Amino acid sequence: MDADYDLAYKTSRRRIEQIDAIIRTLEQRRCSLDLSKAELARRANLRPEVIRRIFSAESPNPTLATLVALAEAMQMELSAEPQKVSPAI
């Protein structure tokens, strides 16, 4: 396998995994608060279809602003942390 391709694949995979983890956490919080997707959309001042797409799409790619709006609507904070293991980039 081409080394550049392998690095690009690993980088993309890592980013997708991080997005998925954030979305799973937001979905768990939504469920624990017993919020419908429509109510969450209202609280976050987002269109209901945006919420449905984020929580239902196979490969969602929300903007950071959308993720922050969702977190704030559920009294959460998003934060960035240094990686525990440095990737070979």
PyMOL commands that set and color helices and strands:
alter all, ss='L'
color gray80, all
select helices_A, chain A and resi 3-32+37-44+48-56+64-73
alter helices_A, ss='H'
color red, helices_A
deselect
rebuild
show_as cartoon
